Amino acid sequence: AEYMKRKTSGVSENCNLHSEKRKLPANLMFRLGIKTRNTQKLLLSRKRNLEEV
């Protein structure tokens, strides 16, 4: 019985931790990743163009 009490309290703690940090859906994570990668590429190409001039 003691083990089950500890296990259930641990599970509820895990749920609370997950609910605090909202998880984004996979498609949004994917789009966000592409967006950040594209901005990094853009900044890099701008930097290269400035160095050439």
C-alpha distance matrix in Angstrom:
0.0 3.8 5.4 5.2 6.4 8.8 9.9 10.7 12.5 14.3 15.5 16.9 18.7 20.2 21.5 23.0 24.8 26.2 27.4 29.3 31.3 32.8 33.3 36.8 37.5 38.8 42.4 42.6 41.3 43.9 46.7 45.8 46.0 49.4 50.6 49.8 51.3 54.4 54.9 54.5 57.2 59.4 59.2 60.0 63.0 64.3 64.1 66.0 68.6 69.2 69.7 72.2 74.4
3.8 0.0 3.8 5.5 5.2 6.4 8.6 10.1 10.8 12.4 14.5 15.8 16.8 18.7 20.4 21.6 23.0 24.8 26.3 27.7 29.7 31.6 32.3 35.9 36.9 38.3 41.9 41.8 40.3 43.1 45.8 44.6 44.7 48.2 49.4 48.3 49.8 53.1 53.3 52.8 55.6 57.8 57.4 58.1 61.2 62.5 62.1 64.1 66.8 67.2 67.6 70.2 72.4
5.4 3.8 0.0 3.8 5.4 5.2 6.1 8.7 10.0 10.6 12.4 14.5 15.5 16.6 18.6 20.3 21.3 22.8 24.7 26.3 27.8 29.7 30.0 33.5 34.4 35.5 39.2 39.3 37.6 40.2 43.1 42.0 41.9 45.4 46.7 45.6 47.0 50.3 50.7 50.1 52.7 55.1 54.8 55.4 58.5 59.9 59.5 61.3 64.1 64.6 64.9 67.5 69.8
5.2 5.5 3.8 0.0 3.8 5.4 4.9 6.1 8.5 9.7 10.5 12.4 14.2 15.3 16.6 18.5 20.0 21.2 22.7 24.7 26.4 27.9 28.2 31.7 32.4 33.7 37.3 37.4 36.1 38.7 41.5 40.6 40.8 44.1 45.4 44.6 46.1 49.2 49.7 49.4 52.0 54.3 54.2 54.9 57.9 59.2 59.1 61.0 63.6 64.2 64.7 67.2 69.4
6.4 5.2 5.4 3.8 0.0 3.8 5.4 5.3 6.2 8.6 10.0 10.9 12.4 14.4 15.7 16.9 18.7 20.4 21.5 23.1 25.3 27.0 27.8 31.4 32.5 34.1 37.6 37.4 36.1 39.0 41.6 40.4 40.8 44.3 45.3 44.4 46.1 49.2 49.4 49.2 52.0 54.0 53.8 54.7 57.7 58.8 58.7 60.7 63.3 63.7 64.3 67.0 69.0
8.8 6.4 5.2 5.4 3.8 0.0 3.8 5.6 5.2 6.1 8.7 10.1 10.7 12.4 14.5 15.6 16.7 18.7 20.3 21.6 23.4 25.5 26.2 29.9 31.2 32.6 36.2 35.9 34.3 37.2 39.8 38.4 38.6 42.2 43.2 42.0 43.7 46.9 47.0 46.6 49.4 51.6 51.1 51.9 55.1 56.2 55.9 57.9 60.6 60.9 61.4 64.1 66.2
9.9 8.6 6.1 4.9 5.4 3.8 0.0 3.8 5.5 5.1 6.3 8.8 10.0 10.7 12.6 14.5 15.5 16.8 18.7 20.4 21.9 23.6 23.9 27.4 28.4 29.6 33.3 33.3 31.7 34.5 37.2 36.1 36.2 39.7 40.9 39.9 41.5 44.6 45.0 44.7 47.3 49.5 49.3 50.1 53.1 54.4 54.2 56.1 58.7 59.3 59.8 62.4 64.5
10.7 10.1 8.7 6.1 5.3 5.6 3.8 0.0 3.8 5.3 5.1 6.3 8.7 9.9 10.7 12.5 14.4 15.6 16.7 18.8 20.7 22.1 22.7 26.2 27.2 28.8 32.3 32.2 31.0 33.9 36.4 35.4 35.9 39.3 40.3 39.6 41.4 44.4 44.7 44.6 47.3 49.3 49.2 50.3 53.2 54.3 54.3 56.4 58.8 59.4 60.1 62.7 64.6
12.5 10.8 10.0 8.5 6.2 5.2 5.5 3.8 0.0 3.8 5.5 5.3 6.3 8.8 10.1 10.8 12.6 14.5 15.6 17.0 19.2 21.1 22.2 25.9 27.4 29.2 32.6 32.1 30.8 33.9 36.2 34.9 35.5 39.0 39.7 38.7 40.7 43.7 43.7 43.6 46.5 48.4 48.0 49.2 52.2 53.2 53.0 55.2 57.7 58.0 58.8 61.5 63.3
14.3 12.4 10.6 9.7 8.6 6.1 5.1 5.3 3.8 0.0 3.8 5.5 5.1 6.3 8.8 10.0 10.7 12.6 14.5 15.7 17.3 19.5 20.1 23.8 25.3 26.8 30.4 29.9 28.3 31.3 33.8 32.4 32.7 36.2 37.1 36.0 37.8 40.9 41.0 40.7 43.6 45.6 45.2 46.2 49.2 50.3 50.1 52.2 54.7 55.2 55.8 58.4 60.4
15.5 14.5 12.4 10.5 10.0 8.7 6.3 5.1 5.5 3.8 0.0 3.8 5.4 5.1 6.3 8.8 10.0 10.8 12.5 14.6 16.0 17.5 17.9 21.4 22.6 24.1 27.7 27.4 26.1 29.0 31.5 30.4 30.9 34.3 35.3 34.5 36.3 39.3 39.6 39.6 42.3 44.3 44.2 45.2 48.1 49.3 49.3 51.4 53.8 54.4 55.1 57.6 59.6
16.9 15.8 14.5 12.4 10.9 10.1 8.8 6.3 5.3 5.5 3.8 0.0 3.8 5.4 5.1 6.3 8.7 10.0 10.6 12.6 14.8 16.3 17.4 21.0 22.4 24.5 27.8 27.2 26.2 29.4 31.6 30.3 31.2 34.6 35.2 34.5 36.7 39.5 39.5 39.7 42.6 44.3 44.2 45.5 48.3 49.2 49.4 51.6 53.9 54.3 55.3 57.9 59.6
18.7 16.8 15.5 14.2 12.4 10.7 10.0 8.7 6.3 5.1 5.4 3.8 0.0 3.8 5.4 5.1 6.3 8.8 10.0 10.9 13.0 15.3 16.6 20.4 22.3 24.3 27.6 26.6 25.3 28.6 30.7 29.1 29.8 33.4 33.9 32.8 35.0 37.9 37.7 37.7 40.7 42.4 42.0 43.3 46.3 47.1 47.0 49.3 51.7 52.0 52.8 55.5 57.3
20.2 18.7 16.6 15.3 14.4 12.4 10.7 9.9 8.8 6.3 5.1 5.4 3.8 0.0 3.8 5.4 5.1 6.3 8.7 10.1 11.3 13.2 13.9 17.6 19.3 21.0 24.5 23.7 22.2 25.4 27.7 26.2 26.7 30.3 31.0 30.0 32.0 35.0 35.0 34.9 37.8 39.7 39.5 40.6 43.5 44.6 44.5 46.7 49.1 49.6 50.4 53.0 54.8
21.5 20.4 18.6 16.6 15.7 14.5 12.6 10.7 10.1 8.8 6.3 5.1 5.4 3.8 0.0 3.8 5.4 5.2 6.2 8.7 10.3 11.4 12.3 15.9 17.5 19.6 22.9 22.1 21.2 24.4 26.5 25.3 26.2 29.6 30.2 29.6 31.8 34.5 34.6 35.0 37.8 39.4 39.4 40.8 43.6 44.5 44.8 47.0 49.2 49.7 50.8 53.3 55.0
23.0 21.6 20.3 18.5 16.9 15.6 14.5 12.5 10.8 10.0 8.8 6.3 5.1 5.4 3.8 0.0 3.8 5.4 5.2 6.3 9.0 10.8 12.8 16.4 18.6 21.1 24.1 22.7 21.9 25.4 27.1 25.4 26.6 30.1 30.2 29.5 31.9 34.6 34.3 34.7 37.7 39.1 38.8 40.4 43.3 43.9 44.1 46.6 48.7 48.9 50.1 52.8 54.3
24.8 23.0 21.3 20.0 18.7 16.7 15.5 14.4 12.6 10.7 10.0 8.7 6.3 5.1 5.4 3.8 0.0 3.8 5.6 5.4 6.8 9.5 11.2 14.9 17.5 19.5 22.6 21.1 19.7 23.3 25.1 23.1 24.0 27.6 27.8 26.7 29.1 31.9 31.5 31.7 34.7 36.3 35.9 37.3 40.3 41.0 41.0 43.4 45.6 45.9 46.9 49.6 51.2
26.2 24.8 22.8 21.2 20.4 18.7 16.8 15.6 14.5 12.6 10.8 10.0 8.8 6.3 5.2 5.4 3.8 0.0 3.8 5.5 5.5 6.9 7.9 11.6 13.9 16.0 19.1 17.9 16.7 20.1 22.0 20.5 21.5 24.9 25.3 24.6 26.9 29.6 29.6 29.9 32.8 34.4 34.3 35.7 38.5 39.4 39.7 41.9 44.1 44.6 45.7 48.2 49.9
27.4 26.3 24.7 22.7 21.5 20.3 18.7 16.7 15.6 14.5 12.5 10.6 10.0 8.7 6.2 5.2 5.6 3.8 0.0 3.8 5.5 6.0 8.2 11.6 13.9 16.7 19.4 17.9 17.4 21.0 22.4 20.9 22.5 25.8 25.8 25.4 28.0 30.4 30.1 30.9 33.8 35.1 35.0 36.8 39.5 40.1 40.6 43.0 44.9 45.3 46.7 49.2 50.7
29.3 27.7 26.3 24.7 23.1 21.6 20.4 18.8 17.0 15.7 14.6 12.6 10.9 10.1 8.7 6.3 5.4 5.5 3.8 0.0 3.8 6.0 9.2 12.4 15.4 18.1 20.6 18.5 17.8 21.5 22.6 20.5 22.1 25.5 25.1 24.3 27.1 29.5 28.8 29.5 32.7 33.8 33.4 35.3 38.0 38.4 38.7 41.4 43.2 43.4 44.8 47.4 48.8
31.3 29.7 27.8 26.4 25.3 23.4 21.9 20.7 19.2 17.3 16.0 14.8 13.0 11.3 10.3 9.0 6.8 5.5 5.5 3.8 0.0 3.8 6.3 9.5 12.8 15.1 17.6 15.4 14.3 18.0 19.2 17.0 18.4 21.9 21.6 20.7 23.4 25.9 25.4 25.9 29.1 30.3 30.0 31.7 34.5 35.0 35.3 37.9 39.8 40.1 41.4 44.0 45.5
32.8 31.6 29.7 27.9 27.0 25.5 23.6 22.1 21.1 19.5 17.5 16.3 15.3 13.2 11.4 10.8 9.5 6.9 6.0 6.0 3.8 0.0 3.8 6.4 9.6 12.5 14.7 12.5 12.1 15.9 16.8 15.1 17.0 20.2 19.9 19.7 22.4 24.6 24.3 25.3 28.2 29.3 29.4 31.3 33.8 34.4 35.1 37.6 39.2 39.8 41.3 43.7 45.1
33.3 32.3 30.0 28.2 27.8 26.2 23.9 22.7 22.2 20.1 17.9 17.4 16.6 13.9 12.3 12.8 11.2 7.9 8.2 9.2 6.3 3.8 0.0 3.8 6.6 9.0 11.6 10.1 9.2 12.8 14.4 13.1 14.6 17.7 18.1 18.0 20.4 22.7 23.0 23.8 26.4 27.8 28.3 29.9 32.3 33.2 34.0 36.2 38.0 38.8 40.2 42.4 44.0
36.8 35.9 33.5 31.7 31.4 29.9 27.4 26.2 25.9 23.8 21.4 21.0 20.4 17.6 15.9 16.4 14.9 11.6 11.6 12.4 9.5 6.4 3.8 0.0 3.8 6.4 8.2 6.3 6.2 9.8 10.9 10.0 12.0 14.7 15.0 15.5 17.9 19.8 20.3 21.6 23.9 25.1 25.9 27.7 29.8 30.7 31.9 33.9 35.5 36.5 38.1 40.1 41.6
37.5 36.9 34.4 32.4 32.5 31.2 28.4 27.2 27.4 25.3 22.6 22.4 22.3 19.3 17.5 18.6 17.5 13.9 13.9 15.4 12.8 9.6 6.6 3.8 0.0 3.8 5.6 5.5 6.4 8.8 10.2 10.7 12.4 14.5 15.5 16.7 18.5 20.2 21.3 22.8 24.6 25.9 27.2 28.8 30.5 31.8 33.2 34.9 36.3 37.7 39.4 41.0 42.7
38.8 38.3 35.5 33.7 34.1 32.6 29.6 28.8 29.2 26.8 24.1 24.5 24.3 21.0 19.6 21.1 19.5 16.0 16.7 18.1 15.1 12.5 9.0 6.4 3.8 0.0 3.8 5.5 5.0 6.1 8.6 9.8 10.5 12.4 14.1 15.3 16.5 18.3 20.0 21.1 22.5 24.3 25.8 27.0 28.6 30.3 31.6 33.0 34.6 36.3 37.7 39.2 41.0
42.4 41.9 39.2 37.3 37.6 36.2 33.3 32.3 32.6 30.4 27.7 27.8 27.6 24.5 22.9 24.1 22.6 19.1 19.4 20.6 17.6 14.7 11.6 8.2 5.6 3.8 0.0 3.8 5.4 5.0 6.2 8.5 9.8 10.6 12.2 14.2 15.3 16.5 18.3 20.0 21.1 22.4 24.3 25.7 26.9 28.5 30.2 31.6 32.8 34.6 36.3 37.5 39.2
42.6 41.8 39.3 37.4 37.4 35.9 33.3 32.2 32.1 29.9 27.4 27.2 26.6 23.7 22.1 22.7 21.1 17.9 17.9 18.5 15.4 12.5 10.1 6.3 5.5 5.5 3.8 0.0 3.8 5.3 5.1 5.9 8.4 9.8 10.3 12.1 14.0 15.1 16.3 18.2 19.8 20.8 22.3 24.1 25.5 26.7 28.4 30.1 31.3 32.8 34.6 36.1 37.6
41.3 40.3 37.6 36.1 36.1 34.3 31.7 31.0 30.8 28.3 26.1 26.2 25.3 22.2 21.2 21.9 19.7 16.7 17.4 17.8 14.3 12.1 9.2 6.2 6.4 5.0 5.4 3.8 0.0 3.8 5.5 5.1 6.1 8.7 9.8 10.6 12.2 14.2 15.4 16.5 18.3 19.9 21.1 22.5 24.3 25.8 27.0 28.7 30.3 31.7 33.2 34.8 36.6
43.9 43.1 40.2 38.7 39.0 37.2 34.5 33.9 33.9 31.3 29.0 29.4 28.6 25.4 24.4 25.4 23.3 20.1 21.0 21.5 18.0 15.9 12.8 9.8 8.8 6.1 5.0 5.3 3.8 0.0 3.8 5.4 5.1 6.3 8.6 10.0 10.6 12.3 14.4 15.5 16.6 18.4 20.2 21.2 22.6 24.4 25.9 27.1 28.6 30.5 31.9 33.2 35.1
46.7 45.8 43.1 41.5 41.6 39.8 37.2 36.4 36.2 33.8 31.5 31.6 30.7 27.7 26.5 27.1 25.1 22.0 22.4 22.6 19.2 16.8 14.4 10.9 10.2 8.6 6.2 5.1 5.5 3.8 0.0 3.8 5.4 5.1 6.0 8.6 9.8 10.5 12.3 14.2 15.2 16.3 18.3 19.9 21.0 22.4 24.2 25.7 26.8 28.5 30.3 31.6 33.2
45.8 44.6 42.0 40.6 40.4 38.4 36.1 35.4 34.9 32.4 30.4 30.3 29.1 26.2 25.3 25.4 23.1 20.5 20.9 20.5 17.0 15.1 13.1 10.0 10.7 9.8 8.5 5.9 5.1 5.4 3.8 0.0 3.8 5.5 5.0 6.1 8.5 9.8 10.6 12.3 14.2 15.2 16.5 18.3 20.0 21.0 22.5 24.4 25.7 27.0 28.8 30.4 32.0
46.0 44.7 41.9 40.8 40.8 38.6 36.2 35.9 35.5 32.7 30.9 31.2 29.8 26.7 26.2 26.6 24.0 21.5 22.5 22.1 18.4 17.0 14.6 12.0 12.4 10.5 9.8 8.4 6.1 5.1 5.4 3.8 0.0 3.8 5.4 5.3 6.1 8.6 10.0 10.7 12.3 14.2 15.5 16.6 18.4 20.1 21.2 22.7 24.4 26.0 27.3 28.9 30.8
49.4 48.2 45.4 44.1 44.3 42.2 39.7 39.3 39.0 36.2 34.3 34.6 33.4 30.3 29.6 30.1 27.6 24.9 25.8 25.5 21.9 20.2 17.7 14.7 14.5 12.4 10.6 9.8 8.7 6.3 5.1 5.5 3.8 0.0 3.8 5.5 5.1 6.1 8.6 9.9 10.5 12.1 14.2 15.3 16.4 18.2 19.9 21.0 22.4 24.3 25.8 27.0 28.8
50.6 49.4 46.7 45.4 45.3 43.2 40.9 40.3 39.7 37.1 35.3 35.2 33.9 31.0 30.2 30.2 27.8 25.3 25.8 25.1 21.6 19.9 18.1 15.0 15.5 14.1 12.2 10.3 9.8 8.6 6.0 5.0 5.4 3.8 0.0 3.8 5.5 5.2 6.2 8.7 9.9 10.5 12.3 14.2 15.4 16.5 18.3 20.0 21.0 22.6 24.5 25.9 27.3
49.8 48.3 45.6 44.6 44.4 42.0 39.9 39.6 38.7 36.0 34.5 34.5 32.8 30.0 29.6 29.5 26.7 24.6 25.4 24.3 20.7 19.7 18.0 15.5 16.7 15.3 14.2 12.1 10.6 10.0 8.6 6.1 5.3 5.5 3.8 0.0 3.8 5.4 5.2 6.2 8.6 9.8 10.6 12.3 14.3 15.3 16.5 18.4 20.0 21.2 22.7 24.6 26.2
51.3 49.8 47.0 46.1 46.1 43.7 41.5 41.4 40.7 37.8 36.3 36.7 35.0 32.0 31.8 31.9 29.1 26.9 28.0 27.1 23.4 22.4 20.4 17.9 18.5 16.5 15.3 14.0 12.2 10.6 9.8 8.5 6.1 5.1 5.5 3.8 0.0 3.8 5.5 5.1 6.2 8.6 10.0 10.6 12.3 14.3 15.4 16.6 18.4 20.1 21.3 22.8 24.8
54.4 53.1 50.3 49.2 49.2 46.9 44.6 44.4 43.7 40.9 39.3 39.5 37.9 35.0 34.5 34.6 31.9 29.6 30.4 29.5 25.9 24.6 22.7 19.8 20.2 18.3 16.5 15.1 14.2 12.3 10.5 9.8 8.6 6.1 5.2 5.4 3.8 0.0 3.8 5.4 5.0 6.1 8.6 9.8 10.5 12.2 14.1 15.3 16.4 18.3 20.0 21.1 22.8
54.9 53.3 50.7 49.7 49.4 47.0 45.0 44.7 43.7 41.0 39.6 39.5 37.7 35.0 34.6 34.3 31.5 29.6 30.1 28.8 25.4 24.3 23.0 20.3 21.3 20.0 18.3 16.3 15.4 14.4 12.3 10.6 10.0 8.6 6.2 5.2 5.5 3.8 0.0 3.8 5.4 5.0 6.1 8.5 9.8 10.5 12.2 14.2 15.2 16.5 18.4 20.0 21.4
54.5 52.8 50.1 49.4 49.2 46.6 44.7 44.6 43.6 40.7 39.6 39.7 37.7 34.9 35.0 34.7 31.7 29.9 30.9 29.5 25.9 25.3 23.8 21.6 22.8 21.1 20.0 18.2 16.5 15.5 14.2 12.3 10.7 9.9 8.7 6.2 5.1 5.4 3.8 0.0 3.8 5.4 5.2 6.1 8.6 9.9 10.5 12.3 14.3 15.4 16.7 18.6 20.4
57.2 55.6 52.7 52.0 52.0 49.4 47.3 47.3 46.5 43.6 42.3 42.6 40.7 37.8 37.8 37.7 34.7 32.8 33.8 32.7 29.1 28.2 26.4 23.9 24.6 22.5 21.1 19.8 18.3 16.6 15.2 14.2 12.3 10.5 9.9 8.6 6.2 5.0 5.4 3.8 0.0 3.8 5.5 5.1 6.1 8.6 9.8 10.6 12.3 14.3 15.4 16.6 18.7
59.4 57.8 55.1 54.3 54.0 51.6 49.5 49.3 48.4 45.6 44.3 44.3 42.4 39.7 39.4 39.1 36.3 34.4 35.1 33.8 30.3 29.3 27.8 25.1 25.9 24.3 22.4 20.8 19.9 18.4 16.3 15.2 14.2 12.1 10.5 9.8 8.6 6.1 5.0 5.4 3.8 0.0 3.8 5.4 5.2 6.1 8.5 9.9 10.5 12.3 14.3 15.4 16.9
59.2 57.4 54.8 54.2 53.8 51.1 49.3 49.2 48.0 45.2 44.2 44.2 42.0 39.5 39.4 38.8 35.9 34.3 35.0 33.4 30.0 29.4 28.3 25.9 27.2 25.8 24.3 22.3 21.1 20.2 18.3 16.5 15.5 14.2 12.3 10.6 10.0 8.6 6.1 5.2 5.5 3.8 0.0 3.8 5.5 5.1 6.1 8.7 9.9 10.6 12.4 14.4 15.7
60.0 58.1 55.4 54.9 54.7 51.9 50.1 50.3 49.2 46.2 45.2 45.5 43.3 40.6 40.8 40.4 37.3 35.7 36.8 35.3 31.7 31.3 29.9 27.7 28.8 27.0 25.7 24.1 22.5 21.2 19.9 18.3 16.6 15.3 14.2 12.3 10.6 9.8 8.5 6.1 5.1 5.4 3.8 0.0 3.8 5.5 5.1 6.3 8.7 10.0 10.7 12.5 14.7
63.0 61.2 58.5 57.9 57.7 55.1 53.1 53.2 52.2 49.2 48.1 48.3 46.3 43.5 43.6 43.3 40.3 38.5 39.5 38.0 34.5 33.8 32.3 29.8 30.5 28.6 26.9 25.5 24.3 22.6 21.0 20.0 18.4 16.4 15.4 14.3 12.3 10.5 9.8 8.6 6.1 5.2 5.5 3.8 0.0 3.8 5.4 5.0 6.1 8.6 9.9 10.6 12.6
64.3 62.5 59.9 59.2 58.8 56.2 54.4 54.3 53.2 50.3 49.3 49.2 47.1 44.6 44.5 43.9 41.0 39.4 40.1 38.4 35.0 34.4 33.2 30.7 31.8 30.3 28.5 26.7 25.8 24.4 22.4 21.0 20.1 18.2 16.5 15.3 14.3 12.2 10.5 9.9 8.6 6.1 5.1 5.5 3.8 0.0 3.8 5.4 5.1 6.2 8.7 10.0 10.9
64.1 62.1 59.5 59.1 58.7 55.9 54.2 54.3 53.0 50.1 49.3 49.4 47.0 44.5 44.8 44.1 41.0 39.7 40.6 38.7 35.3 35.1 34.0 31.9 33.2 31.6 30.2 28.4 27.0 25.9 24.2 22.5 21.2 19.9 18.3 16.5 15.4 14.1 12.2 10.5 9.8 8.5 6.1 5.1 5.4 3.8 0.0 3.8 5.5 5.2 6.3 8.8 10.3
66.0 64.1 61.3 61.0 60.7 57.9 56.1 56.4 55.2 52.2 51.4 51.6 49.3 46.7 47.0 46.6 43.4 41.9 43.0 41.4 37.9 37.6 36.2 33.9 34.9 33.0 31.6 30.1 28.7 27.1 25.7 24.4 22.7 21.0 20.0 18.4 16.6 15.3 14.2 12.3 10.6 9.9 8.7 6.3 5.0 5.4 3.8 0.0 3.8 5.4 5.1 6.3 8.9
68.6 66.8 64.1 63.6 63.3 60.6 58.7 58.8 57.7 54.7 53.8 53.9 51.7 49.1 49.2 48.7 45.6 44.1 44.9 43.2 39.8 39.2 38.0 35.5 36.3 34.6 32.8 31.3 30.3 28.6 26.8 25.7 24.4 22.4 21.0 20.0 18.4 16.4 15.2 14.3 12.3 10.5 9.9 8.7 6.1 5.1 5.5 3.8 0.0 3.8 5.4 5.2 6.5
69.2 67.2 64.6 64.2 63.7 60.9 59.3 59.4 58.0 55.2 54.4 54.3 52.0 49.6 49.7 48.9 45.9 44.6 45.3 43.4 40.1 39.8 38.8 36.5 37.7 36.3 34.6 32.8 31.7 30.5 28.5 27.0 26.0 24.3 22.6 21.2 20.1 18.3 16.5 15.4 14.3 12.3 10.6 10.0 8.6 6.2 5.2 5.4 3.8 0.0 3.8 5.5 5.4
69.7 67.6 64.9 64.7 64.3 61.4 59.8 60.1 58.8 55.8 55.1 55.3 52.8 50.4 50.8 50.1 46.9 45.7 46.7 44.8 41.4 41.3 40.2 38.1 39.4 37.7 36.3 34.6 33.2 31.9 30.3 28.8 27.3 25.8 24.5 22.7 21.3 20.0 18.4 16.7 15.4 14.3 12.4 10.7 9.9 8.7 6.3 5.1 5.4 3.8 0.0 3.8 5.6
72.2 70.2 67.5 67.2 67.0 64.1 62.4 62.7 61.5 58.4 57.6 57.9 55.5 53.0 53.3 52.8 49.6 48.2 49.2 47.4 44.0 43.7 42.4 40.1 41.0 39.2 37.5 36.1 34.8 33.2 31.6 30.4 28.9 27.0 25.9 24.6 22.8 21.1 20.0 18.6 16.6 15.4 14.4 12.5 10.6 10.0 8.8 6.3 5.2 5.5 3.8 0.0 3.8
74.4 72.4 69.8 69.4 69.0 66.2 64.5 64.6 63.3 60.4 59.6 59.6 57.3 54.8 55.0 54.3 51.2 49.9 50.7 48.8 45.5 45.1 44.0 41.6 42.7 41.0 39.2 37.6 36.6 35.1 33.2 32.0 30.8 28.8 27.3 26.2 24.8 22.8 21.4 20.4 18.7 16.9 15.7 14.7 12.6 10.9 10.3 8.9 6.5 5.4 5.6 3.8 0.0
